[in-house]
Amino acid sequence: MKKLFIIIVLLFTTNIVSAQDFSFGPKLGLNVSNITQNKELDVKAGFIAGAFVQYDFNNKMAISGDVLYSQQGAIMRYDNFKRKINVNYLNVPILFNYYIIDGFAIKAGLQMGVFLRGSYVDKYDNETIKSDKINYYSALDLSLPVGISYELPIGLIFDARYNIGVSGIYGDLKGGGDNAGTNSVFNFTVGYRFGK
């Protein structure tokens, strides 16, 4: 599965690079994430950064791909106890972009996330305990990103997306189930486009 995904990304990138309507650029921003495991989990803020490539078919339609380092997770609270769930991914979304008006696009697609690391940080009263859970999570995470973006004439792009998790994030429950949990992530990024 991993090899197939890498081949698809490489083919996509190779075709884009050879095209005349190719553009690319960096992006960074903020994640607001949660895990849809139970109602007792709260959202957690995190950092997202990476780069994108885009191929414009015409002035209305384009396809884009990102490579993004993404800090995700959730927060659990019980009385004096607080647990921060940190789950970091390398995400590769591929999106179809449709420009409603010049500069303003709606977008949707498919995202594959590769698990990098995970940990818990527990705080109870004045005590803090950190425990790594590297083997606890699924190696791959699948989600459906939908969103909007607006590009200024100078090339600055503001992008807002919601990533709908469709695969269980835990290794022992990746097939689903009431406790499997999926990622639920809003991200807001600012990027700059070169080459258009």
N, C-alpha and C positions, 0 to 999 in steps of 0.2 A: 504493500500500500504506500509506504514511504517512497520507494523507488519510483512508482508510477506518478506520484504527486510531483516529485523533483523533475522528472522528465517533462511533464506538462508545463511546469513553470519555465524550464529551460527553453522549450520550444516556443512558448509565448514570448519570452524575452528576446530570443533570436529573431523572430519574425518582426517584433516591434523595432528592434535596433536597425534593421535593414529598411525600414519604411521612411518615407520622406516626412510624414506627418507625425513623427515621433517626438515626444517631449518627456521631460523627467524633472525631478527635484526632490529636495528634502522636506520633511514635515515633522512637527512635534506638537505635543499637546497634553491633554488631561483625560484620563479614564474615570468614569464613575461606574463601579462594577458591583455585582452581587452574584450569589449562587442560589439558584431556585430550588433549594433543598427543603427549606421550611420557612415559615413566616417570622421566625425569631432572628433571622440574619438581617443585618443592616448593610447599607452600601458602604463601599470603601473607595477612597480616591487613590489614583495611581498615575504614573508617568507613561507616556507612549511616544515613541520616536522612531524614525526610519526614513525610507525614501519610496518614491513612486515612479512608475513609468506610465505613459498614456499614448494611445494611438487614436487619432481623430479620423473617423471615416469621412465625415463632412462636418458642417457647422452645427449639426443637430445631434449626432451620435458618436460615441467614443467608447473604447474599452480601456480599463486601467488596471494596474496591478501594483500592490504595495508589498514591502517587506518591513515589518514593524516589530520592535521590541515592546512588549506590552505587560505592564504590572497590573494584575487583576486580583480578585479575591472577594472577601466579605468580612464583616465584623459581627461577632456574637457577644451579647451582653446578658448577664444574669446577676442582678444585685451588685455586689462588689467585684464580680468577676468579669473580665473582658478578654476575649480572644480575637486577635487579628489573624485572619487567614490570608497568607500571601501566596499567590500562584502566578508565576511569570511564564510568558509564552513568546515564541517567535511566530507571529501571525502573517499569513500571506493571503490577503483577500484579492479576488479577481471580480471586478464590477463592470456592469454595463451602465454607461452614463447617457442620459437623454437631456439635452439642453432645451428647456422650455422657452427661455429667452436668452439673449446673449449674456454669457457669464453665469447663468443660474441653471444648475443641473439637478435632476433627481437620479438616484442610482440604486442598484440592487445587484446582488451577486452571491458568491460562495466564498467562504473563508476557511482555510485549514490552519490550525494552530499546532505548533510543535512545543510540547511541554519542556521547559528549561529547568525550573526548580520550584519547590514549594516548601513552606514552613508555617508553623504556628508561633505566635508570640502571645503568651498568656500573662495577664496581670491580675493579681489578686491582692487587694490592699496595697502594700508597699513592695510586694515581691513580683519580679518579672522572670519568666522562664521561656526560653526559646527552644523549640524542637523542630528539627528538619524532618520532612515527610516526603523525601524525594521519590520513593518507590510507591507512594500511595495513589498517585494520580495517573490517569491514562496518558499514554505517550502522545496521542493525537486528539485534537479537539476540533469539531466541525460546527460551524455556525453560518447563519444567513444574515449578512449585513445589508441594511437599507438606510438610505440617508439623502442628504441634500448638500450641495456645495455652491459657493459663490466665488467667482474669480474677478478680481479687480483688473483693469486694463494694464496695470504695471506687472501683473503676473502673480500677485499675492492671492492665495486661495484659502478660504475659510470653509471647513468641512465638518459636518455633524452627522454621526451615524449611530444606529442602534444595532448591535450584534445579537441576534437571537440564537442562543445555543440549542443545538439539536442532538448532541451526543453527551452521554454521561461523562463527567470529568474524573470519576474515581475508577482506578484500575480494576477493583474487584466488582464494580457495578456498572461497567461500561455498556452493558447491554440494556440498561434501563432499570426501571423499578421505582418505587415510591421514594427511596432515599438516594437515588443515583446522583441527582443534582446536575444542573447545566449552567453554563456561564451566561450571564445577562449583563451586557456592557454597553453603556453610552460612551462614545468618545468624541472629543472636540479637538480638532487640530488646525494648525496654521501651516501652510506650505508655500513654497515658491516654485514656479514653473519656469524651466529653461528650455529653449529649443522650439518654442511655438512661433 
